[in-house]
Amino acid sequence: VQLQAYGGGLVRPGGSLRLSCAASGVVLNINGMGWYRQAPGKQRELVATVTDDSTTYADSVKGRFTISRDNAKVTVYLQMNSLKPEDTAVYYCNAEGKGLGWKDFRSWGQGTQVTVSS
């Protein structure tokens, strides 16, 4: 299963961006999808995850970011509002589930750059 992320870019502080990440290949079941980010010189960190039952967010993005999922399209979205310079990072999507032959998979997207700057 491959993931393709897009929607990053340059935005001013206080602005908004919407990231999308679509899965391709044989996907029989999705356990969860999520977004992570990695800023220069820092470790990759969790931003938000979504399962059938729940969503989780990093404290730093609560109230500003919203994660959602379209099961039919096997796509995960991240709506980012009130962006801050500290949100600048490469954002990666992630998905776990069952693929061809009901084998487990865990895939990462290629990353999309988000830069928040005036």
C-alpha positions in Angstrom: 0.0 0.0 0.0 1.4 3.4 -1.0 0.5 6.8 0.4 0.6 10.0 -1.5 0.5 13.2 0.5 -0.1 16.7 -0.9 -1.4 20.1 0.1 1.7 21.7 1.8 3.0 25.1 1.0 4.0 28.5 2.4 1.4 30.3 4.5 1.5 33.4 6.8 1.0 33.0 10.5 -2.6 32.7 11.3 -3.4 31.2 8.0 -4.8 27.8 7.0 -3.8 24.8 5.0 -5.4 21.5 4.3 -3.3 18.4 3.8 -4.6 15.2 2.1 -3.1 11.8 1.9 -4.6 9.0 -0.3 -3.8 5.3 -0.2 -3.4 3.2 -3.3 -3.1 -0.5 -3.8 -5.2 -3.2 -2.2 -6.6 -2.1 1.1 -9.0 -4.5 2.8 -9.1 -2.8 6.2 -7.7 0.3 7.8 -7.0 0.3 11.5 -5.9 3.9 11.7 -4.4 6.8 9.8 -2.5 9.7 11.0 -0.2 12.6 10.5 3.3 13.2 11.9 5.8 16.0 11.4 9.5 16.6 11.6 11.1 20.0 12.0 14.7 20.6 11.1 17.0 19.2 13.8 14.1 17.5 15.7 12.6 14.1 15.9 9.5 13.1 14.1 6.4 13.7 16.3 2.8 12.7 16.2 0.4 15.4 15.2 -3.0 13.6 15.0 -4.4 10.1 14.5 -7.9 8.8 13.6 -9.5 5.4 14.0 -13.1 4.2 13.6 -13.7 5.2 17.2 -11.5 8.1 18.1 -9.2 10.9 17.2 -6.1 12.0 19.1 -4.1 15.2 18.9 -0.8 16.5 20.1 -1.3 19.2 22.8 0.4 21.7 20.6 -2.3 21.5 17.8 -5.4 20.9 19.8 -8.2 23.3 18.9 -6.3 24.4 15.7 -6.0 21.2 13.7 -8.7 18.7 12.7 -8.1 15.2 11.3 -10.7 13.4 9.3 -10.9 10.3 7.2 -12.8 9.2 4.1 -13.0 5.4 4.3 -14.4 5.0 0.8 -11.5 6.9 -0.7 -9.0 5.6 1.9 -7.9 9.2 2.4 -7.0 11.1 5.5 -7.1 14.9 5.8 -5.6 17.4 8.1 -7.2 20.8 8.3 -4.7 23.2 9.9 -6.0 26.6 11.1 -4.3 29.4 13.1 -0.9 28.2 11.9 2.1 29.3 13.8 5.8 29.5 12.8 6.5 26.5 15.1 4.2 24.4 12.9 6.8 24.6 10.2 7.9 21.0 9.3 7.7 18.2 6.8 4.4 16.5 7.4 4.1 12.7 6.9 1.0 10.6 6.7 0.8 7.1 8.0 -1.7 4.2 7.7 -2.0 0.8 9.2 -4.3 -2.0 8.3 -4.7 -5.1 6.2 -3.7 -5.3 2.5 -3.4 -8.0 -0.1 -4.0 -11.4 1.3 -5.1 -9.8 4.6 -1.5 -9.2 5.4 -0.7 -6.4 7.8 0.8 -3.2 6.4 2.1 0.0 7.8 2.9 2.7 5.2 4.3 6.2 5.2 3.7 8.9 2.7 6.6 10.8 1.1 6.2 14.0 3.2 4.9 17.4 2.3 6.6 20.7 3.4 4.6 23.2 5.5 6.2 26.5 6.0 4.6 29.2 8.2 6.4 32.5 7.8 5.6 36.2 7.2 
